[in-house]
Structure formats: C-alpha cells, structure tokens
Amino acid sequence: MTGNRLTITDGNLIVEPLGMDKLWSFRRRIEIPLAHVKAAFFDPSVIDEPKGIRFPGLHLPGKVAGTFYANGKRQFWNIAGYHHAITIELDSAERFDRLVLSVSDPLRQADAINSARRSS
C-alpha cells in the first residue's frame, strides 16, 4: 500500500496521505490548483537527496513524512519506499516548492498530472 491518494478534479490536484501517514506527515490533505503545478515525474533517485531540516514530521529508514526545509526550499515528503516516488514541482504561489510522494503506479500518476496540467 502506498502512503498517498492523488485525485485530479475541477482543475485541482488533491493529495491525501492515507492511514497513519496523516499523523506522521501532519497533513490530512493538500489541494493545489493545476495551474500551479510545474511538472510531475517519477523520481526514485530522491533517496540520495538530503532531506533537510524536518519540521514537523518523521524521518526513519525507509519512511520520510512531513515538512522539510532544504536549500532554501520548503518541501512536503510522504515516502514509504523510494521505488514508487514521484516529485511534483510547484510554482512560488504555493506553500511548498515541491511534493515528494509514494504513489501506486508512479509513471501513470505523473503522466496523468502532466496531462491534466497541460489541459487546464
């Protein structure tokens, strides 16, 4: 099971952490207008990136959840295993600079986000 449900509806991308991930990430839901999404891509290489300063959140081997500050950027992570990781880059109008998420079928999810973004 992945840690997030992604929904595209009414010109918005909705991210919902599932189960205990709501508690660990300190988020129930993130809603972002598709117009504020720059790109989404499958990115298992995020395992090698420094996560930065965690506030608030959880960082254990194989599990990263919450808000992290690295290189002057505010990021939301909710990862359980990097082989299903997608990265969603956001524009400066949003609270986060990017989202790094575990999802089921990451290639399909990233393609769906990019297609919806181009259509909006």
N, C-alpha and C positions, 0 to 999 in steps of 0.2 A: 504494500500500500504506500502511495506517495503522500507527502505531507500537505499538498495544496490542491484545491479545486479551482480551475480557471473557467470563467464564463465571459463570453462576449455578448453584450446585449445593449441595445439603444445607444450605440456609439461609445460604450464604456467597456473597459476591461475590469473585471471583478476578480480579486484574488481572495480566497477563503482558506486559511490554514485549517486543517482537519484535526479532530481529536485533541490530544494533549498539546499539539503544536500551537493551538490558540493560547494556551497558558505559557508555554516556553517562549513564544515569539512576542507575547504581549500584544497580539493583534487578533481581532475576530474577522476583520475584513479590510481590504484596501480597494478602493474604487478609483479608477484613473480614466479620464477621457482618452479615447484612442488617438485624438489629435495631439496628445502629449507624449505618446509613445514614439520614440525614435526608431527602435528596432528590437527584435527579439531573435535570439539564436541559441542553438544547442551548444552548450559550453562545459563539457566535463573537465576542462583544464582549470576551472576555478579552484580546484583542490590545491593548486600550487600558489595561489594568491594569498598575500597576507590579509587577514580579515579586519585588522584594525582594532580600535577600542570598542568594546561592547557596552552598550547602554541603552535600554536594558536588554537582556537576552541570555542565551545559553550557548556555550562553546565546549563541546566534548568531542572526542574522536568519532568521526562519522556523523555527528549531528551538530549543526550550527543553526541557531534560530534567534531572531531579534534584530535590533537596530545596531549597526556597526558604522564607525567613522574611520575611514582610511583615505589618505592622500587628499584631504580636504573635501571628501565626498561622503554624503550620508547614504547608507545602503540598507536595504531590508533583505535579510537572508532567512530562508527556511529550507534547509537542505538536510536530507537523510540519505546519504549515498550520492556521490557525485556523478555516477553514470546516467542519471536521469535529470541532470541540471540544465535549466535554461536561464539565460540572462536577459533581462528586459531593460533596455536603456531608456531613460525618461528625460524630458526637457526640463529646463530650470524652473518652470512654473509649478512643478510638483515638489512634494515634501522630500521624496527620496530621489537620488540621482540614478539609482538602478535597483532592480529587484533580482535576486538570485534565488531560484526556486527549484525544488524537486517536483516533477510532474510525471504523470503517466504519459508515455509516448511523446517524448520531448521534441522530436523532429516535427511531428504533426502539430503539436501545440504551437511551436514557434512559427510554423508556416501559417497557421490559422490566424495568429495575432498579426503577422505581417500583412496578410491578405486583407484582413478587416481594417487595418490601419490605412492601407492604400485606398480602400473603398470609401472610407469616411470623409 
